[in-house]
Amino acid sequence: MNPIIPVVRREPFDDPGWAFELKLDGFRCIADTINGRLLSEQGNRMRRFEALLETLPHGYVFDGEIVCLDEAGRPSFNDLLFRRSDPIYIAFDVLNVEGADIRGMPLKDRRAVLDHIAEQHEIQKSELFFGCGKTVFKAVCFHDLEGIIAKRLSDPYEPERTKWWKILNPDYSQKQGRAELFERRYG
């Protein structure tokens, strides 16, 4: 199951047909509680984090992010990378519900399903902001967060066709030195 990969866009926008959510600085992950696995963007097993499956209800496939949060509730990528605190899974979409593939449903309907699951099972989920991308982006930059993701409310979950926009905070402090870090670690 391939995830939708957001495309970079420079400027935020306002549109009532779109929802905006925080871009969380962590590891993107499909959480498949039906088959008991976490999958990276590339489809690789994320065994290091599979204990997170125990925090999610059985019988679902979620799209989300693995993050570590600091004292203020903001994602801390280095804490995640260097295992300095416990990770959590934050769902931002649901793709399968008890064996039923719901990827063909519009985002607004999938999010209603996710909201119900999150309330019923007390799981973490991202929050959507409707139509107000410029305001959300301004707040993200003020609070030194990574950026926002823009999603059309009427779109199904089709990685080959659905387009999500990624609008990054150009002054995000946690990006500084990351390329060198990965070069030293994996280069």
C-alpha positions as CSV (number, residue, x, y, z in Angstrom):
1,M,0.0,0.0,0.0
2,N,1.7,3.2,-1.2
3,P,1.2,6.5,0.6
4,I,0.4,9.8,-1.1
5,I,3.6,11.8,-1.2
6,P,3.0,15.6,-0.9
7,V,4.4,17.9,-3.6
8,V,6.3,21.0,-2.5
9,R,4.5,24.3,-3.0
10,R,6.1,27.6,-2.0
11,E,3.1,29.7,-1.0
12,P,0.1,28.9,1.3
13,F,-3.4,29.6,0.1
14,D,-7.0,29.8,1.3
15,D,-9.7,27.7,-0.2
16,P,-12.9,26.4,1.3
17,G,-12.6,23.1,-0.5
18,W,-9.2,22.4,1.2
19,A,-8.1,21.3,4.6
20,F,-4.8,22.1,6.2
21,E,-2.9,20.3,8.9
22,L,0.5,20.5,10.5
23,K,3.3,18.8,8.8
24,L,4.8,16.7,11.6
25,D,8.5,16.3,11.7
26,G,9.0,12.6,12.1
27,F,8.8,9.3,10.1
28,R,5.9,8.9,7.7
29,C,4.3,5.5,8.3
30,I,1.4,3.3,7.2
31,A,0.2,1.5,10.4
32,D,-1.5,-1.8,9.3
33,T,-3.0,-3.2,12.5
34,I,-4.8,-5.9,10.4
35,N,-1.4,-7.5,9.4
36,G,0.6,-6.2,12.3
37,R,3.1,-4.1,10.5
38,L,4.4,-0.5,10.2
39,L,5.5,0.5,6.7
40,S,7.7,3.4,5.6
41,E,7.1,5.6,2.6
42,Q,9.1,3.1,0.6
43,G,7.2,0.1,1.9
44,N,9.9,-1.1,4.2
45,R,9.0,-2.7,7.6
46,M,9.7,-0.3,10.5
47,R,10.4,-2.9,13.1
48,R,12.1,-0.5,15.5
49,F,8.7,1.1,16.1
50,E,6.4,-1.9,15.9
51,A,5.6,-1.6,19.6
52,L,3.4,1.3,18.6
53,L,1.0,-1.1,17.0
54,E,-0.1,-2.0,20.6
55,T,-1.3,1.6,21.0
56,L,-3.6,1.4,18.0
57,P,-6.9,-0.5,17.6
58,H,-6.8,-3.8,15.7
59,G,-8.6,-4.0,12.3
60,Y,-7.5,-0.8,10.7
61,V,-4.9,0.7,8.3
62,F,-3.9,4.2,9.1
63,D,-1.6,6.8,7.4
64,G,0.3,8.9,9.8
65,E,3.5,10.0,11.4
66,I,5.8,8.6,14.1
67,V,7.0,11.5,16.2
68,C,8.5,12.4,19.6
69,L,7.0,15.5,21.2
70,D,8.9,17.9,23.4
71,E,7.6,19.5,26.6
72,A,5.6,22.0,24.6
73,G,4.0,19.3,22.5
74,R,6.0,20.1,19.4
75,P,7.7,17.4,17.3
76,S,11.4,16.9,18.0
77,F,13.1,15.0,15.2
78,N,16.4,14.6,17.0
79,D,14.7,13.0,20.0
80,L,13.1,10.5,17.6
81,L,16.2,9.9,15.6
82,F,18.5,9.4,18.7
83,R,15.8,7.6,20.8
84,R,15.8,10.3,23.5
85,S,12.1,10.0,24.3
86,D,9.2,7.6,23.6
87,P,7.7,7.9,20.1
88,I,4.0,8.1,19.4
89,Y,1.9,7.5,16.3
90,I,-0.3,10.3,15.1
91,A,-2.8,9.2,12.5
92,F,-4.0,11.7,9.8
93,D,-6.0,9.3,7.6
94,V,-7.6,5.9,7.7
95,L,-7.5,3.6,4.6
96,N,-9.1,0.4,5.7
97,V,-11.7,-0.3,8.4
98,E,-12.1,-3.9,9.5
99,G,-11.3,-5.2,6.1
100,A,-13.2,-2.6,4.1
101,D,-11.0,-0.5,1.8
102,I,-12.3,3.1,2.2
103,R,-9.6,4.8,0.1
104,G,-12.2,5.7,-2.6
105,M,-14.2,7.8,-0.2
106,P,-13.6,11.6,-0.1
107,L,-11.1,12.9,2.5
108,K,-13.9,14.6,4.4
109,D,-15.7,11.3,4.9
110,R,-12.5,9.3,5.7
111,R,-11.7,12.0,8.3
112,A,-15.1,11.6,9.9
113,V,-14.4,7.9,10.2
114,L,-11.0,8.6,11.7
115,D,-12.5,11.1,14.2
116,H,-14.9,8.4,15.3
117,I,-12.2,5.8,15.7
118,A,-9.9,8.3,17.6
119,E,-12.7,9.1,20.0
120,Q,-13.7,5.5,20.5
121,H,-10.2,4.1,20.9
122,E,-8.4,7.3,22.3
123,I,-5.7,7.4,19.7
124,Q,-3.7,10.5,18.6
125,K,-4.8,12.1,15.3
126,S,-3.9,15.3,13.6
127,E,-6.3,18.2,13.5
128,L,-7.7,19.8,10.3
129,F,-8.1,23.5,9.7
130,F,-10.6,24.2,6.9
131,G,-10.0,26.8,4.2
132,C,-7.5,28.9,6.0
133,G,-4.0,27.8,4.8
134,K,-2.4,31.3,5.1
135,T,-3.4,31.7,8.7
136,V,-2.3,28.2,9.7
137,F,1.0,28.7,7.9
138,K,1.6,32.0,9.6
139,A,1.1,30.3,13.0
140,V,3.3,27.4,12.0
141,C,6.2,29.8,11.2
142,F,5.6,31.8,14.4
143,H,5.9,28.6,16.5
144,D,8.9,27.3,14.6
145,L,7.1,24.2,13.2
146,E,8.0,22.4,10.0
147,G,5.1,23.4,7.7
148,I,1.6,22.5,6.6
149,I,0.0,19.9,4.3
150,A,-2.9,21.0,2.1
151,K,-5.5,18.3,1.1
152,R,-8.6,18.7,-1.0
153,L,-11.6,17.6,1.0
154,S,-13.3,15.9,-2.0
155,D,-10.3,13.8,-3.0
156,P,-10.1,10.0,-2.6
157,Y,-6.8,8.4,-1.4
158,E,-5.2,7.6,-4.7
159,P,-1.4,7.9,-4.6
160,E,-1.0,8.0,-8.4
161,R,-3.6,10.8,-8.9
162,T,-4.4,12.6,-5.6
163,K,-2.2,15.7,-5.0
164,W,-1.4,16.9,-1.6
165,W,0.7,20.1,-1.2
166,K,3.6,20.4,1.3
167,I,4.3,24.1,2.3
168,L,7.5,24.3,4.3
169,N,8.5,26.9,6.9
170,P,11.7,28.3,5.3
171,D,13.1,29.3,8.7
172,Y,12.4,26.0,10.5
173,S,15.2,25.6,13.1
174,Q,15.3,21.8,13.3
175,K,16.3,21.5,9.6
176,Q,19.6,23.2,10.2
177,G,22.4,20.7,10.0
178,R,20.2,17.8,9.1
179,A,21.8,17.1,5.7
180,E,25.2,17.0,7.4
181,L,23.9,14.7,10.1
182,F,22.5,12.2,7.6
183,E,25.7,12.4,5.5
184,R,27.8,11.6,8.5
185,R,25.4,8.8,9.7
186,Y,24.5,7.2,6.4
187,G,26.9,8.7,3.8
